[in-house]
Amino acid sequence: SALLIDLGDGMSFKRGRDFSASLGLVPRQYSTGGRERLLGISKRGNGYLRKLLVHGARAAFRYVKDKTDALSLWIKKLSIT
């Protein structure tokens, strides 16, 4: 799968956010003088994999729309935050 090819064994990433940042899925951060600013999504890295992950997340949110099981409620809770 494209994810396994890009991730490898995962040991090169300390945290999940580091992997997300390598794909350009998290906002760029600009900090100076103790002030933090989050800029737009960087969109760097593997664009194909980023597209697959975004479409997969959208499909998951659409699928759980009317469901009430524990996993569906957890996914719905993610969309609120």
Backbone as a printed PyTorch tensor [residue, N CA C, xyz], in Angstrom:
tensor([[[  0.8400,  -1.1790,   0.0000],
         [  0.0000,   0.0000,   0.0000],
         [  0.8860,   1.2440,   0.0000]],

        [[  0.3480,   2.3330,  -0.4550],
         [  1.1000,   3.5900,  -0.5320],
         [  1.5380,   4.0650,   0.8470]],

        [[  0.7090,   3.8330,   1.8530],
         [  1.0470,   4.2530,   3.2180],
         [  2.2720,   3.5090,   3.7320]],

        [[  2.3260,   2.2090,   3.5250],
         [  3.4660,   1.4260,   3.9940],
         [  4.7580,   1.8030,   3.2840]],

        [[  4.6490,   2.1250,   2.0180],
         [  5.8360,   2.5260,   1.2700],
         [  6.3850,   3.8380,   1.8180]],

        [[  5.5100,   4.7850,   2.0960],
         [  5.9520,   6.0840,   2.5880],
         [  6.3780,   6.0280,   4.0530]],

        [[  5.6800,   5.2520,   4.8580],
         [  5.9560,   5.1630,   6.2930],
         [  7.1810,   4.3170,   6.5840]],

        [[  7.3780,   3.2610,   5.8170],
         [  8.4760,   2.3380,   6.0910],
         [  8.2150,   1.6230,   7.4020]],

        [[  9.2370,   1.5150,   8.2470],
         [  9.0280,   0.8640,   9.5410],
         [  8.5340,   1.8600,  10.5900]],

        [[  8.4670,   3.1420,  10.2490],
         [  7.9470,   4.1550,  11.1590],
         [  8.9380,   4.6410,  12.1970]],

        [[ 10.1160,   4.0510,  12.2290],
         [ 11.0870,   4.4010,  13.2640],
         [ 11.7360,   5.7750,  13.0290]],

        [[ 11.6030,   6.3130,  11.8460],
         [ 12.2180,   7.6120,  11.5770],
         [ 11.3660,   8.7730,  12.0860]],

        [[ 10.1790,   8.4670,  12.6110],
         [  9.2870,   9.4980,  13.1380],
         [  9.1320,   9.3120,  14.6420]],

        [[  9.4200,  10.3710,  15.4050],
         [  9.2910,  10.2850,  16.8630],
         [  7.8310,  10.2330,  17.2950]],

        [[  6.9890,  11.0190,  16.6150],
         [  5.5720,  11.1220,  16.9690],
         [  4.7300,  11.0300,  15.7030]],

        [[  3.4470,  10.7820,  15.8950],
         [  2.5320,  10.7440,  14.7660],
         [  2.4720,  12.0810,  14.0450]],

        [[  2.5920,  13.1640,  14.8110],
         [  2.5610,  14.4950,  14.2060],
         [  3.7330,  14.6910,  13.2400]],

        [[  4.8590,  14.0730,  13.5470],
         [  6.0130,  14.1860,  12.6510],
         [  5.7140,  13.5460,  11.2980]],

        [[  5.0290,  12.4050,  11.3130],
         [  4.6470,  11.7640,  10.0540],
         [  3.6320,  12.6270,   9.3110]],

        [[  2.6520,  13.1650,  10.0470],
         [  1.6610,  14.0530,   9.4320],
         [  2.3350,  15.2640,   8.8050]],

        [[  3.3240,  15.8100,   9.5090],
         [  4.0430,  16.9710,   8.9790],
         [  4.8150,  16.6080,   7.7140]],

        [[  5.3550,  15.3970,   7.6540],
         [  6.1010,  14.9940,   6.4590],
         [  5.1920,  14.8990,   5.2380]],

        [[  3.8950,  14.6750,   5.4680],
         [  2.9280,  14.6210,   4.3690],
         [  2.3110,  15.9790,   4.0660]],

        [[  2.5260,  16.9500,   4.9470],
         [  1.9240,  18.2640,   4.7550],
         [  0.4940,  18.3230,   5.2420]],

        [[  0.1210,  17.4890,   6.2100],
         [ -1.2540,  17.4500,   6.7110],
         [ -1.4850,  18.3130,   7.9460]],

        [[ -0.4460,  18.9130,   8.4770],
         [ -0.5980,  19.7620,   9.6600],
         [ -0.1450,  21.1740,   9.3020]],

        [[ -0.6690,  22.1810,   9.9940],
         [ -0.2800,  23.5600,   9.6800],
         [  1.2030,  23.8100,   9.9120]],

        [[  1.7720,  24.6650,   9.0840],
         [  3.1470,  25.1020,   9.3080],
         [  3.1640,  26.0060,  10.5250]],

        [[  4.2360,  25.9590,  11.2550],
         [  4.3460,  26.7600,  12.4650],
         [  5.4560,  27.7830,  12.2840]],

        [[  5.1610,  29.0030,  12.6650],
         [  6.1560,  30.0710,  12.6220],
         [  6.1940,  30.6840,  14.0080]],

        [[  7.3010,  30.5410,  14.7090],
         [  7.4180,  31.0390,  16.0720],
         [  8.5910,  31.9970,  16.1670]],

        [[  8.3660,  33.0930,  16.8700],
         [  9.4360,  34.0520,  17.1060],
         [  9.1160,  34.8550,  18.3580]],

        [[ 10.1060,  35.0850,  19.1630],
         [  9.9160,  35.8980,  20.3570],
         [  8.8500,  35.3730,  21.2970]],

        [[  8.7050,  34.0610,  21.3760],
         [  7.7000,  33.4830,  22.2600],
         [  6.2860,  33.5080,  21.7030]],

        [[  6.1210,  34.0210,  20.5030],
         [  4.7880,  34.0680,  19.8890],
         [  4.7030,  32.9860,  18.8210]],

        [[  3.6500,  32.2120,  18.8920],
         [  3.4630,  31.1400,  17.9120],
         [  2.3740,  31.5300,  16.9290]],

        [[  2.6230,  31.2570,  15.6630],
         [  1.6140,  31.4540,  14.6240],
         [  1.5220,  30.1860,  13.8030]],

        [[  0.3130,  29.7240,  13.6040],
         [  0.1050,  28.5730,  12.7290],
         [ -0.3040,  29.0950,  11.3630]],

        [[  0.4320,  28.7010,  10.3670],
         [  0.1570,  29.1170,   8.9980],
         [ -0.6810,  28.0430,   8.3150]],

        [[ -0.8990,  28.1660,   7.0390],
         [ -1.6990,  27.1890,   6.3110],
         [ -1.0270,  25.8310,   6.1940]],

        [[ -1.7580,  24.8730,   5.6790],
         [ -1.2280,  23.5330,   5.4510],
         [ -0.0990,  23.6310,   4.4230]],

        [[  1.0190,  22.9740,   4.7130],
         [  2.2010,  23.1210,   3.8610],
         [  2.0720,  22.3900,   2.5260]],

        [[  1.3340,  21.3020,   2.4760],
         [  1.1420,  20.5000,   1.2610],
         [  2.4530,  19.9900,   0.6760]],

        [[  3.4160,  19.7330,   1.5240],
         [  4.6630,  19.1570,   1.0340],
         [  4.5780,  17.6430,   1.1770]],

        [[  5.5160,  16.9400,   0.6660],
         [  5.5170,  15.4910,   0.8010],
         [  4.7280,  14.8060,  -0.2980]],

        [[  4.3030,  13.5930,  -0.0310],
         [  3.6430,  12.7330,  -1.0070],
         [  2.1910,  13.1750,  -1.2120]],

        [[  1.9310,  13.8750,  -2.2940],
         [  0.5940,  14.3890,  -2.5810],
         [ -0.4270,  13.2860,  -2.8080]],

        [[ -0.0130,  12.1970,  -3.4300],
         [ -0.9260,  11.0800,  -3.6780],
         [ -1.3900,  10.4580,  -2.3690]],

        [[ -0.4710,  10.2210,  -1.4600],
         [ -0.8210,   9.6300,  -0.1720],
         [ -1.6750,  10.5860,   0.6470]],

        [[ -1.3460,  11.8780,   0.6020],
         [ -2.1460,  12.8780,   1.3160],
         [ -3.5880,  12.8550,   0.8080]],

        [[ -3.7500,  12.7590,  -0.5090],
         [ -5.0860,  12.7190,  -1.1000],
         [ -5.8440,  11.4740,  -0.6480]],

        [[ -5.1730,  10.3190,  -0.6280],
         [ -5.8210,   9.0840,  -0.1810],
         [ -6.2890,   9.1840,   1.2720]],

        [[ -5.4490,   9.7400,   2.1370],
         [ -5.8070,   9.8590,   3.5520],
         [ -6.9650,  10.8290,   3.7650]],

        [[ -6.9670,  11.9390,   3.0510],
         [ -8.0510,  12.9160,   3.1830],
         [ -9.3640,  12.3260,   2.6840]],

        [[ -9.3400,  11.6520,   1.5420],
         [-10.5670,  11.0390,   1.0170],
         [-11.0580,   9.9210,   1.9320]],

        [[-10.1350,   9.1550,   2.5020],
         [-10.5200,   8.1100,   3.4490],
         [-11.1820,   8.6840,   4.6860]],

        [[-10.6430,   9.7780,   5.1980],
         [-11.2360,  10.4270,   6.3750],
         [-12.6220,  10.9660,   6.0470]],

        [[-12.7680,  11.5770,   4.8930],
         [-14.0880,  12.0880,   4.4860],
         [-15.0980,  10.9530,   4.3690]],

        [[-14.6810,   9.8410,   3.8040],
         [-15.5790,   8.6890,   3.6660],
         [-15.9820,   8.1480,   5.0310]],

        [[-15.0360,   8.1110,   5.9680],
         [-15.3450,   7.6220,   7.3150],
         [-16.3690,   8.5220,   7.9890]],

        [[-16.2040,   9.8290,   7.8780],
         [-17.1620,  10.7560,   8.4870],
         [-18.5400,  10.6180,   7.8510]],

        [[-18.5790,  10.4300,   6.5520],
         [-19.8580,  10.2690,   5.8670],
         [-20.5260,   8.9500,   6.2660]],

        [[-19.7420,   7.9030,   6.4540],
         [-20.2670,   6.5790,   6.7900],
         [-20.8990,   6.5550,   8.1800]],

        [[-20.3360,   7.2790,   9.1350],
         [-20.8160,   7.2100,  10.5230],
         [-21.9070,   8.2240,  10.8280]],

        [[-22.3610,   8.9200,   9.8300],
         [-23.3220,  10.0090,  10.0220],
         [-24.5050,   9.6240,  10.9070]],

        [[-25.1540,   8.5040,  10.6480],
         [-26.3560,   8.1050,  11.3890],
         [-26.1190,   6.9360,  12.3280]],

        [[-24.8860,   6.5860,  12.5970],
         [-24.5870,   5.4290,  13.4420],
         [-24.3380,   5.8700,  14.8830]],

        [[-24.5680,   4.9350,  15.8280],
         [-24.4300,   5.2700,  17.2510],
         [-23.5200,   4.3050,  18.0070]],

        [[-22.7930,   3.4380,  17.3080],
         [-21.8760,   2.5360,  18.0070],
         [-20.6750,   3.3300,  18.5260]],

        [[-19.8750,   2.7120,  19.3820],
         [-18.7780,   3.4090,  20.0570],
         [-17.7600,   3.9970,  19.0770]],

        [[-17.3770,   3.2320,  18.0630],
         [-16.3950,   3.7280,  17.0950],
         [-16.9500,   4.9190,  16.3120]],

        [[-18.2070,   4.8300,  15.9060],
         [-18.8250,   5.9310,  15.1610],
         [-18.9040,   7.1930,  16.0070]],

        [[-19.2490,   7.0320,  17.2800],
         [-19.3110,   8.1940,  18.1740],
         [-17.9340,   8.8200,  18.3540]],

        [[-16.8950,   7.9840,  18.4160],
         [-15.5300,   8.4980,  18.5490],
         [-15.1340,   9.2890,  17.3040]],

        [[-15.4770,   8.7670,  16.1270],
         [-15.1570,   9.4620,  14.8750],
         [-15.9170,  10.7830,  14.7970]],

        [[-17.1880,  10.7800,  15.2060],
         [-17.9640,  12.0270,  15.2110],
         [-17.3420,  13.0430,  16.1570]],

        [[-16.8580,  12.5670,  17.2900],
         [-16.2290,  13.4540,  18.2710],
         [-14.9690,  14.1050,  17.6860]],

        [[-14.2520,  13.3900,  16.8380],
         [-13.0670,  13.9560,  16.1920],
         [-13.4240,  15.1520,  15.3170]],

        [[-14.5730,  15.1030,  14.6790],
         [-14.9510,  16.1880,  13.7770],
         [-15.3510,  17.4460,  14.5340]],

        [[-15.7000,  17.3080,  15.7990],
         [-16.1000,  18.4630,  16.6010],
         [-14.8840,  19.2540,  17.0450]],

        [[-13.7800,  18.5610,  17.3440],
         [-12.5910,  19.2450,  17.8700],
         [-11.7570,  19.8560,  16.7890]]])
